[in-house]
Amino acid sequence: MSVLPLVFTSGWASGINAYAVVLLLGVFGATGLSDDVPETLQRPEVLIAAGFLFLCEAVADKIPYVDSAWDTAHTVVRPAAGAWIGAVLAGQSGSLSDAAAGLLGGSTALASHAVKAGTRMAVNSSPEPFSNVIVSLAEDLGVAGIVTFAIFHPEAAAIIAGALLLAGLAVLYLLVSRIRRFLRRRSQRREERRLARLPWPPPPG
């Protein structure tokens, strides 16, 4: 069976929470629930590292502005993780070249990461902090559900992931004005911090 649907779905999920994808796939492989998971993802040190980083992301992802800083730092990490996961899945299956799988997983992860990061900017434009928690929980549950579903029904999961990606891109387009508002507020905060560091009163000219 082709590993292409699983690569696509794991790429989409990696753009949202790469550590959760590594952890889930590793657990499914280590417990014998799936034969499609490479041993690389099942290694204890990989699972421990993924679990620790998943907990870090679970906390950072629910704090306004911290979540956007975390997303910025992971602009390279998530696509790279999606490419790596795709390549190792292809290496296990042998039905798809590593390079093609890495390209698919990485590009899909980059697209879903852009949707997540942009949506978080829009959410952060609202003054209340509760929406961050709700959105973060929805993302975590969505990743867990779609990756679990992909292990047993990869084709159907890939269709769902594709639909979610297209829907996310459409929503991102509609949220452009709120994203601009977030960027303006962040710029103002930086300017306020810069001015606060200046000596006062200013030295005589």
C-alpha positions in Angstrom: 0.0 0.0 0.0 1.3 3.5 -0.8 2.5 5.6 2.1 1.5 8.8 0.3 -1.7 9.5 2.3 0.0 9.0 5.6 2.9 11.3 4.5 0.4 14.0 3.5 -1.6 13.7 6.7 1.4 13.7 9.0 2.8 16.7 7.1 -0.4 18.6 7.7 -0.4 17.7 11.4 3.3 18.5 11.7 2.6 22.1 10.7 0.3 22.4 13.7 2.2 20.3 16.3 5.2 18.4 15.0 6.1 17.0 18.5 2.6 15.5 18.9 2.9 13.8 15.5 6.3 12.2 16.4 5.0 11.2 19.8 1.8 9.6 18.5 3.4 7.8 15.6 6.2 6.5 17.9 3.7 5.2 20.4 1.6 3.5 17.8 4.7 1.8 16.4 6.2 0.9 19.8 2.9 -0.7 21.0 2.5 -2.7 17.9 -0.6 -1.0 16.7 0.9 -0.1 13.4 3.6 -1.8 11.3 4.0 1.3 9.1 5.9 3.3 11.7 9.7 3.2 11.3 11.9 2.1 14.2 13.5 5.6 14.2 10.3 7.1 15.6 10.0 4.4 18.2 13.4 4.9 19.8 13.0 5.8 23.6 15.1 8.9 23.3 13.0 10.2 20.4 9.8 9.5 22.4 11.1 11.2 25.5 12.3 14.3 23.6 9.0 14.5 21.7 7.0 14.1 24.9 9.0 16.9 26.7 8.7 19.3 23.8 5.1 18.5 23.3 4.5 19.5 27.0 6.4 22.8 26.4 4.3 23.5 23.3 1.1 22.7 25.1 1.9 25.4 27.7 3.3 28.0 25.3 0.5 27.5 22.8 -2.1 28.7 25.3 -0.5 32.0 26.4 -1.3 35.1 24.3 1.6 36.5 22.3 3.9 33.7 23.6 2.1 31.4 21.2 2.9 33.7 18.3 6.6 33.9 19.4 6.7 30.1 19.6 5.2 29.9 16.1 7.8 32.2 14.8 10.6 30.1 16.3 9.0 27.0 14.7 8.7 28.4 11.2 11.7 26.2 10.2 11.2 23.4 12.7 7.7 22.3 11.7 8.3 22.1 7.9 11.6 20.4 8.6 9.9 17.9 10.9 7.2 17.3 8.3 9.9 16.6 5.7 11.8 14.3 8.1 8.7 12.3 9.1 7.7 11.9 5.4 11.2 10.7 4.5 11.4 8.1 7.2 7.9 6.9 6.5 8.8 6.5 2.8 12.0 4.7 3.8 9.9 2.2 5.8 7.4 1.6 3.1 9.6 1.6 0.0 6.6 2.7 -2.1 7.7 6.3 -2.4 11.1 7.9 -2.8 12.5 9.6 0.3 13.0 12.9 -1.5 9.4 13.0 -2.9 8.0 12.1 0.6 10.2 14.7 2.3 9.1 17.4 -0.2 5.4 16.5 0.2 5.6 16.4 4.0 7.6 19.6 4.3 5.5 21.6 1.9 2.3 20.5 3.5 3.7 21.2 7.0 4.7 24.7 5.8 1.2 25.4 4.5 -0.6 24.3 7.7 2.0 26.1 9.8 1.2 29.3 8.0 -2.5 28.8 8.6 -1.8 28.2 12.3 0.5 31.1 12.8 -1.8 33.5 11.0 -4.8 32.3 12.9 -3.0 32.8 16.2 -2.1 36.4 15.2 -5.8 37.0 14.5 -6.8 35.5 17.8 -4.3 37.6 19.7 -5.9 40.8 18.3 -8.7 40.2 20.8 -8.2 41.4 24.4 -9.4 38.2 26.2 -7.0 35.3 26.7 -9.6 32.4 26.7 -9.8 32.1 22.9 -6.1 31.0 22.9 -6.8 28.1 25.2 -9.8 27.0 23.2 -8.0 27.2 19.8 -5.0 25.4 21.2 -7.1 22.6 22.7 -8.9 22.3 19.4 -5.6 22.0 17.5 -4.2 19.4 19.9 -7.4 17.3 19.7 -7.5 17.7 15.9 -3.9 16.5 15.5 -4.4 13.6 17.8 -7.6 12.6 16.1 -6.4 12.9 12.5 -3.1 11.1 13.1 -4.8 8.3 14.9 -7.4 8.0 12.1 -4.6 8.1 9.5 -2.9 5.0 11.1 -6.0 2.9 10.4 -7.6 4.8 7.5 -4.9 6.7 5.7 -6.8 7.6 2.5 -9.8 8.9 4.3 -7.6 10.8 6.8 -5.7 12.4 3.9 -8.9 13.6 2.3 -10.0 15.2 5.7 -6.5 16.8 6.1 -6.7 18.2 2.6 -10.1 19.7 3.3 -9.0 21.2 6.6 -5.9 22.7 4.9 -8.0 24.3 2.2 -10.5 25.6 4.8 -7.7 27.0 6.9 -6.2 28.8 3.9 -9.6 30.3 3.2 -10.1 31.4 6.8 -6.6 32.9 6.8 -7.5 35.0 3.8 -10.6 36.3 5.6 -8.5 37.2 8.7 -6.0 39.4 7.0 -7.3 42.6 8.6 -7.1 41.1 12.1 -3.5 39.8 11.4 -2.5 43.3 10.4 -4.0 44.7 13.6 -2.0 42.2 15.6 1.2 43.2 13.8 0.5 46.9 14.5 -0.1 46.2 18.2 3.1 44.2 18.4 5.1 47.0 16.7 3.6 49.5 19.2 4.6 47.3 22.1 8.2 47.1 20.8 8.3 50.9 20.4 6.9 51.4 23.9 9.5 49.1 25.4 12.2 50.9 23.4 11.1 54.3 24.7 10.9 52.9 28.3 14.5 52.0 28.2 15.6 55.5 27.2 17.0 57.7 30.0 14.5 60.2 31.5 14.7 63.1 31.6 16.7 63.1 28.4 20.3 64.5 28.8 20.7 68.1 27.8 21.6 68.5 24.2 
